[in-house]
Amino acid sequence: MLVLVIGGCLRHGSSVSPTGSPVPAGCGLVTFHDPVHGSRADGTVTARRAELDELEEHLVKQLAEVRAERDELAVAERVLERVSEQLAAERASAARRPGRWAARR
């Protein structure tokens, strides 16, 4: 006899009570429990674990890309700030010497 368990969660360590009745944990996992032999249909769990592993791998790569881009933007911001400061300094210097440009003509 198999008992359908809905709402249990392997990650949180709950899915079936010793009597085989479901213990809800809110993760939405659906498995089967055999109260006689004490085993679950491992295919469902294994398949879900594989899906989650694949998703984790994708998210880790995506996070690495986001962090790399954020680092690149930080460098670009610093360069832009330095160039802006240099331009402001050059303009201020040129504004203090108005006759310098007229003398070159």
C-alpha positions as CSV (number, residue, x, y, z in Angstrom):
1,M,0.0,0.0,0.0
2,L,1.3,3.4,-1.0
3,V,0.2,6.7,0.7
4,L,0.2,9.9,-1.3
5,V,2.0,12.7,0.5
6,I,1.3,16.2,-0.6
7,G,2.9,19.2,1.0
8,G,5.8,17.5,2.7
9,C,9.3,18.7,2.3
10,L,12.5,16.8,2.3
11,R,14.7,19.9,2.7
12,H,13.0,20.7,6.0
13,G,13.0,17.2,7.2
14,S,9.3,16.6,7.2
15,S,7.0,14.7,4.9
16,V,5.5,11.7,6.7
17,S,4.7,10.9,10.3
18,P,5.6,7.5,11.7
19,T,2.1,6.3,10.9
20,G,2.4,7.4,7.2
21,S,0.1,10.4,7.4
22,P,1.3,13.6,5.6
23,V,2.9,16.3,7.6
24,P,2.5,19.6,5.7
25,A,5.5,21.8,5.3
26,G,4.4,24.0,2.5
27,C,6.9,23.2,-0.2
28,G,4.5,21.5,-2.5
29,L,6.5,18.3,-2.8
30,V,4.4,15.3,-3.9
31,T,5.8,11.8,-3.1
32,F,4.6,8.4,-2.2
33,H,5.3,6.7,1.1
34,D,5.1,3.0,1.7
35,P,4.2,2.6,5.4
36,V,5.0,-1.1,5.4
37,H,8.5,-0.8,4.0
38,G,9.2,2.8,5.0
39,S,10.4,3.9,1.6
40,R,9.3,6.6,-0.9
41,A,9.2,6.4,-4.6
42,D,12.8,7.7,-5.1
43,G,12.3,8.5,-8.8
44,T,10.2,11.5,-8.0
45,V,12.7,12.8,-5.5
46,T,15.7,12.1,-7.7
47,A,14.1,13.9,-10.7
48,R,13.2,16.9,-8.6
49,R,16.7,17.1,-7.2
50,A,18.2,17.0,-10.7
51,E,15.9,19.8,-11.7
52,L,16.9,21.9,-8.7
53,D,20.6,21.1,-9.3
54,E,20.3,22.3,-12.9
55,L,18.5,25.5,-11.8
56,E,21.1,26.1,-9.1
57,E,23.9,25.8,-11.7
58,H,22.1,28.2,-14.0
59,L,21.6,30.7,-11.1
60,V,25.2,30.5,-10.0
61,K,26.4,31.3,-13.5
62,Q,23.9,34.2,-13.8
63,L,25.0,35.6,-10.4
64,A,28.6,35.4,-11.5
65,E,27.8,37.3,-14.7
66,V,25.9,40.0,-12.7
67,R,28.7,40.5,-10.3
68,A,31.3,40.8,-13.1
69,E,29.1,43.4,-14.9
70,R,28.6,45.3,-11.6
71,D,32.4,45.3,-11.1
72,E,32.9,46.6,-14.7
73,L,30.4,49.4,-14.1
74,A,32.2,50.4,-10.9
75,V,35.4,50.7,-12.8
76,A,33.7,52.7,-15.5
77,E,32.1,55.0,-12.9
78,R,35.5,55.7,-11.4
79,V,37.1,56.5,-14.8
80,L,34.2,58.8,-15.6
81,E,34.5,60.6,-12.3
82,R,38.3,61.1,-12.8
83,V,37.9,62.4,-16.4
84,S,35.1,64.7,-15.2
85,E,37.3,66.1,-12.4
86,Q,40.2,66.6,-14.9
87,L,37.9,68.4,-17.3
88,A,36.5,70.6,-14.5
89,A,40.0,71.4,-13.4
90,E,41.1,72.3,-16.9
91,R,38.1,74.5,-17.4
92,A,38.7,76.3,-14.1
93,S,42.3,76.8,-15.0
94,A,41.4,78.2,-18.4
95,A,38.7,80.5,-16.9
96,R,41.3,82.1,-14.6
97,R,43.6,83.0,-17.6
98,P,41.3,84.6,-20.2
99,G,44.2,86.4,-21.9
100,R,46.1,83.2,-22.6
101,W,43.8,82.1,-25.4
102,A,43.8,85.6,-27.0
103,A,47.6,85.7,-27.1
104,R,47.8,82.6,-29.3
105,R,46.0,84.2,-32.2
